[in-house]
Amino acid sequence: MSTTPHPETIAVSAGRPKGIGEPLNHPIVLASNYRGEAGEYTRTHGTPGWIGLEEAVGALEGGRCVAFSSGMAAAAAAIFALAPKVLVLPTYSYLGVRALVADLVEQGRLEVRFVDIGNTADVIAALPGADVVWIETPTNPTLDVGDVKAICAAANAHGVKVVVDSTFATPICAQPLADGATIVIHSGTKFIGGHSDLLIGLCIASDDAVYDRLHHTRLVNGSTPGSLEAFLALRGIRTLPLRMERAQANAVEIVARLRAHPAVAEARYPGFGAMVSFVLAGGADAADAACRKVQLVVPATSLGGVETTMERRQKYAGDSHVPPGLIRMSVGIEHVDDIWADLAQAIS
Ligand SMILES: Cc1ncc(COP(=O)(O)O)c(C=O)c1O
């Protein structure tokens, strides 16, 4: 092909065996050890399935990918590989990442500057003297959006490395490496896998030295993905653009209907992707009742699957700072009228 392939084409074609007579998909290799004296061992050498997944994600993000056992393992690897002493972190970011960082702060190994990631001036003011800025965009669960390009430009000028957690954006809605990010991470457990049947994490870098550090980090930390999980994640990628197209169209429609509903005080939507957060005027009790009343929509904590899920977030200690009546919803690919009919009866 002479032209650069589109994401839909990359999603379908990348990461496949290419030789004549080879199967279309990499086999699921269930082996930790290899016969011989070359020292091949799965933690060090990987399996064909990991490599296929990494090729596809790397091609979608415009860099080189290292796959990990979970999104948290990928986040920890990014921190381990860049070893910051001073980290700029969004206040409203995924609670798991904040817990990881809090442990390091408690051990005296890291200083954190919390910022409002939607306020670019606030973020840029925190950069001098920092080592890494962590951009989660859109954030979990308040869906704040960071200006990746502007923050990367300022960070690069200050010699600050940039990590972007692009889990909610997916490689379909954003490619932060092109904007100057050092490492992009994904919880592949979510939209990339897309079927709520696996845990996997991904780090992508365009700089070879950063890629090498990430690869080495996986090797020494042993945070390797499973072969079955890698196979399933790559199979998920084949339909990622299609799923995102449908889920996003559903999300746009659901947000419009939520905004017109008298029980809803506020509906947040970043303008792309399939995550919606809405606040019920009746507060925590109304939100808990809605999560109990849904029948089609699944009351569940994870997100990014083909099915619509929702949950009230303030119930978690790590998210105690979000509005009590805030429900985070991951919009799936069901018919939008069926999602809405269920949601409307639950919030009414
Ligand atoms: C934005 C974000 N980053 C990272 C993670 C961690 O991913 P995992 O659960 O695959 O470890 C999550 C999980 O919910 C998330 O929402």
The ligand as a Tripos MOL2 file, in Angstrom:
@<TRIPOS>MOLECULE
LIG
   16    16     1     0     0
SMALL
NO_CHARGES

@<TRIPOS>ATOM
      1 C1         -8.0740    5.7890   33.4380 C.3       1 LIG1
      2 C2         -7.6070    4.4860   33.9760 C.ar      1 LIG1
      3 N1         -6.3030    4.2040   33.9960 N.ar      1 LIG1
      4 C3         -5.8270    3.0320   34.4840 C.ar      1 LIG1
      5 C4         -6.6890    2.0760   34.9930 C.ar      1 LIG1
      6 C5         -6.1270    0.7900   35.5510 C.3       1 LIG1
      7 O1         -6.3810   -0.2640   34.6670 O.3       1 LIG1
      8 P1         -6.4970   -1.8110   35.0970 P.3       1 LIG1
      9 O2         -7.7580   -1.9440   35.8680 O.co2     1 LIG1
     10 O3         -6.4620   -2.5310   33.7960 O.co2     1 LIG1
     11 O4         -5.3100   -2.1290   35.9580 O.co2     1 LIG1
     12 C6         -8.0510    2.3190   34.9890 C.ar      1 LIG1
     13 C7         -8.9930    1.3180   35.5410 C.2       1 LIG1
     14 O5        -10.1540    1.5830   35.7450 O.2       1 LIG1
     15 C8         -8.5360    3.5440   34.4750 C.ar      1 LIG1
     16 O6         -9.8360    3.8380   34.4470 O.3       1 LIG1
@<TRIPOS>BOND
     1     1     2 1
     2     2     3 ar
     3     2    15 ar
     4     3     4 ar
     5     4     5 ar
     6     5     6 1
     7     5    12 ar
     8     6     7 1
     9     7     8 1
    10     8     9 2
    11     8    10 1
    12     8    11 1
    13    12    13 1
    14    12    15 ar
    15    13    14 2
    16    15    16 1
@<TRIPOS>SUBSTRUCTURE
     1 LIG1         1 GROUP 0 **** ****
